[in-house]
Amino acid sequence: MSRFLSAVALFLMSSPLFAAMKEMDAANAPAETVSVVWVILFCVLFIGITAGFFAYIWLKDGKSEQAGSDKQ
């Protein structure tokens, strides 16, 4: 297994060198531009969904503790 991991690591480290030898300008590839509105929308949705998930877990955990204490 360690032999495989060292081979993968060597391959990943040599890939940029191979691209440079072939004169592929991989480091300066043109990046697609995106409107800032979409980035902000993604951030708001991501944070909102994450916060909603944790709020759901927190509320559900609180209800299950209350149901458990009512039975005693």
mmCIF file of the C-alpha atoms, coordinates in Angstrom:
data_MODEL
# 
_entry.id   MODEL 
# 
loop_
_atom_site.group_PDB 
_atom_site.id 
_atom_site.type_symbol 
_atom_site.label_atom_id 
_atom_site.label_alt_id 
_atom_site.label_comp_id 
_atom_site.label_asym_id 
_atom_site.label_entity_id 
_atom_site.label_seq_id 
_atom_site.pdbx_PDB_ins_code 
_atom_site.Cartn_x 
_atom_site.Cartn_y 
_atom_site.Cartn_z 
_atom_site.occupancy 
_atom_site.B_iso_or_equiv 
_atom_site.pdbx_formal_charge 
_atom_site.auth_seq_id 
_atom_site.auth_comp_id 
_atom_site.auth_asym_id 
_atom_site.auth_atom_id 
_atom_site.pdbx_PDB_model_num 
ATOM 1  C CA . MET A 1 1  ? 0.000   0.000  0.000   1.00 0.00 ? 1  MET A CA 1 
ATOM 2  C CA . SER A 1 2  ? 2.796   2.429  0.846   1.00 0.00 ? 2  SER A CA 1 
ATOM 3  C CA . ARG A 1 3  ? 4.385   1.629  -2.501  1.00 0.00 ? 3  ARG A CA 1 
ATOM 4  C CA . PHE A 1 4  ? 1.179   2.646  -4.260  1.00 0.00 ? 4  PHE A CA 1 
ATOM 5  C CA . LEU A 1 5  ? 0.865   5.878  -2.241  1.00 0.00 ? 5  LEU A CA 1 
ATOM 6  C CA . SER A 1 6  ? 4.457   6.846  -2.958  1.00 0.00 ? 6  SER A CA 1 
ATOM 7  C CA . ALA A 1 7  ? 3.890   6.184  -6.666  1.00 0.00 ? 7  ALA A CA 1 
ATOM 8  C CA . VAL A 1 8  ? 0.763   8.365  -6.663  1.00 0.00 ? 8  VAL A CA 1 
ATOM 9  C CA . ALA A 1 9  ? 2.588   11.137 -4.798  1.00 0.00 ? 9  ALA A CA 1 
ATOM 10 C CA . LEU A 1 10 ? 5.493   11.006 -7.258  1.00 0.00 ? 10 LEU A CA 1 
ATOM 11 C CA . PHE A 1 11 ? 3.080   11.107 -10.195 1.00 0.00 ? 11 PHE A CA 1 
ATOM 12 C CA . LEU A 1 12 ? 1.199   14.107 -8.803  1.00 0.00 ? 12 LEU A CA 1 
ATOM 13 C CA . MET A 1 13 ? 4.426   15.975 -8.097  1.00 0.00 ? 13 MET A CA 1 
ATOM 14 C CA . SER A 1 14 ? 5.819   15.280 -11.564 1.00 0.00 ? 14 SER A CA 1 
ATOM 15 C CA . SER A 1 15 ? 2.669   16.314 -13.455 1.00 0.00 ? 15 SER A CA 1 
ATOM 16 C CA . PRO A 1 16 ? 3.397   20.072 -13.329 1.00 0.00 ? 16 PRO A CA 1 
ATOM 17 C CA . LEU A 1 17 ? 6.983   19.391 -14.376 1.00 0.00 ? 17 LEU A CA 1 
ATOM 18 C CA . PHE A 1 18 ? 5.763   17.370 -17.347 1.00 0.00 ? 18 PHE A CA 1 
ATOM 19 C CA . ALA A 1 19 ? 3.425   20.196 -18.371 1.00 0.00 ? 19 ALA A CA 1 
ATOM 20 C CA . ALA A 1 20 ? 6.291   22.688 -18.134 1.00 0.00 ? 20 ALA A CA 1 
ATOM 21 C CA . MET A 1 21 ? 8.536   20.466 -20.239 1.00 0.00 ? 21 MET A CA 1 
ATOM 22 C CA . LYS A 1 22 ? 5.886   20.236 -22.953 1.00 0.00 ? 22 LYS A CA 1 
ATOM 23 C CA . GLU A 1 23 ? 5.572   24.028 -22.838 1.00 0.00 ? 23 GLU A CA 1 
ATOM 24 C CA . MET A 1 24 ? 1.932   23.818 -21.868 1.00 0.00 ? 24 MET A CA 1 
ATOM 25 C CA . ASP A 1 25 ? 1.089   27.006 -20.094 1.00 0.00 ? 25 ASP A CA 1 
ATOM 26 C CA . ALA A 1 26 ? -0.966  25.214 -17.447 1.00 0.00 ? 26 ALA A CA 1 
ATOM 27 C CA . ALA A 1 27 ? -0.165  27.670 -14.673 1.00 0.00 ? 27 ALA A CA 1 
ATOM 28 C CA . ASN A 1 28 ? -1.514  30.606 -16.667 1.00 0.00 ? 28 ASN A CA 1 
ATOM 29 C CA . ALA A 1 29 ? -4.605  28.982 -18.086 1.00 0.00 ? 29 ALA A CA 1 
ATOM 30 C CA . PRO A 1 30 ? -7.449  31.425 -18.661 1.00 0.00 ? 30 PRO A CA 1 
ATOM 31 C CA . ALA A 1 31 ? -9.999  31.305 -15.878 1.00 0.00 ? 31 ALA A CA 1 
ATOM 32 C CA . GLU A 1 32 ? -13.702 31.554 -16.529 1.00 0.00 ? 32 GLU A CA 1 
ATOM 33 C CA . THR A 1 33 ? -15.140 34.714 -15.102 1.00 0.00 ? 33 THR A CA 1 
ATOM 34 C CA . VAL A 1 34 ? -18.294 34.615 -13.011 1.00 0.00 ? 34 VAL A CA 1 
ATOM 35 C CA . SER A 1 35 ? -20.499 37.445 -11.909 1.00 0.00 ? 35 SER A CA 1 
ATOM 36 C CA . VAL A 1 36 ? -20.110 38.394 -8.248  1.00 0.00 ? 36 VAL A CA 1 
ATOM 37 C CA . VAL A 1 37 ? -23.871 38.039 -7.839  1.00 0.00 ? 37 VAL A CA 1 
ATOM 38 C CA . TRP A 1 38 ? -23.653 34.276 -8.347  1.00 0.00 ? 38 TRP A CA 1 
ATOM 39 C CA . VAL A 1 39 ? -20.789 33.963 -5.868  1.00 0.00 ? 39 VAL A CA 1 
ATOM 40 C CA . ILE A 1 40 ? -22.731 35.893 -3.230  1.00 0.00 ? 40 ILE A CA 1 
ATOM 41 C CA . LEU A 1 41 ? -25.866 33.845 -3.955  1.00 0.00 ? 41 LEU A CA 1 
ATOM 42 C CA . PHE A 1 42 ? -23.901 30.623 -3.545  1.00 0.00 ? 42 PHE A CA 1 
ATOM 43 C CA . CYS A 1 43 ? -22.398 31.813 -0.253  1.00 0.00 ? 43 CYS A CA 1 
ATOM 44 C CA . VAL A 1 44 ? -25.777 32.874 1.130   1.00 0.00 ? 44 VAL A CA 1 
ATOM 45 C CA . LEU A 1 45 ? -27.410 29.589 0.133   1.00 0.00 ? 45 LEU A CA 1 
ATOM 46 C CA . PHE A 1 46 ? -24.521 27.513 1.456   1.00 0.00 ? 46 PHE A CA 1 
ATOM 47 C CA . ILE A 1 47 ? -24.451 29.281 4.823   1.00 0.00 ? 47 ILE A CA 1 
ATOM 48 C CA . GLY A 1 48 ? -28.254 29.255 5.040   1.00 0.00 ? 48 GLY A CA 1 
ATOM 49 C CA . ILE A 1 49 ? -28.573 25.559 4.285   1.00 0.00 ? 49 ILE A CA 1 
ATOM 50 C CA . THR A 1 50 ? -25.763 24.698 6.706   1.00 0.00 ? 50 THR A CA 1 
ATOM 51 C CA . ALA A 1 51 ? -27.277 26.818 9.486   1.00 0.00 ? 51 ALA A CA 1 
ATOM 52 C CA . GLY A 1 52 ? -30.724 25.352 8.778   1.00 0.00 ? 52 GLY A CA 1 
ATOM 53 C CA . PHE A 1 53 ? -29.360 21.834 9.019   1.00 0.00 ? 53 PHE A CA 1 
ATOM 54 C CA . PHE A 1 54 ? -27.708 22.468 12.377  1.00 0.00 ? 54 PHE A CA 1 
ATOM 55 C CA . ALA A 1 55 ? -30.810 24.259 13.679  1.00 0.00 ? 55 ALA A CA 1 
ATOM 56 C CA . TYR A 1 56 ? -32.934 21.263 12.650  1.00 0.00 ? 56 TYR A CA 1 
ATOM 57 C CA . ILE A 1 57 ? -30.569 18.860 14.425  1.00 0.00 ? 57 ILE A CA 1 
ATOM 58 C CA . TRP A 1 58 ? -30.489 21.087 17.530  1.00 0.00 ? 58 TRP A CA 1 
ATOM 59 C CA . LEU A 1 59 ? -34.288 21.398 17.697  1.00 0.00 ? 59 LEU A CA 1 
ATOM 60 C CA . LYS A 1 60 ? -34.849 17.697 17.040  1.00 0.00 ? 60 LYS A CA 1 
ATOM 61 C CA . ASP A 1 61 ? -32.340 16.787 19.745  1.00 0.00 ? 61 ASP A CA 1 
ATOM 62 C CA . GLY A 1 62 ? -34.082 19.127 22.193  1.00 0.00 ? 62 GLY A CA 1 
ATOM 63 C CA . LYS A 1 63 ? -37.483 17.591 21.470  1.00 0.00 ? 63 LYS A CA 1 
ATOM 64 C CA . SER A 1 64 ? -36.187 14.050 21.934  1.00 0.00 ? 64 SER A CA 1 
ATOM 65 C CA . GLU A 1 65 ? -34.665 14.998 25.317  1.00 0.00 ? 65 GLU A CA 1 
ATOM 66 C CA . GLN A 1 66 ? -37.978 16.529 26.402  1.00 0.00 ? 66 GLN A CA 1 
ATOM 67 C CA . ALA A 1 67 ? -39.898 13.436 25.354  1.00 0.00 ? 67 ALA A CA 1 
ATOM 68 C CA . GLY A 1 68 ? -37.460 11.295 27.295  1.00 0.00 ? 68 GLY A CA 1 
ATOM 69 C CA . SER A 1 69 ? -37.802 13.379 30.469  1.00 0.00 ? 69 SER A CA 1 
ATOM 70 C CA . ASP A 1 70 ? -41.644 13.329 30.278  1.00 0.00 ? 70 ASP A CA 1 
ATOM 71 C CA . LYS A 1 71 ? -41.671 9.546  30.475  1.00 0.00 ? 71 LYS A CA 1 
ATOM 72 C CA . GLN A 1 72 ? -39.843 9.469  33.814  1.00 0.00 ? 72 GLN A CA 1 
# 
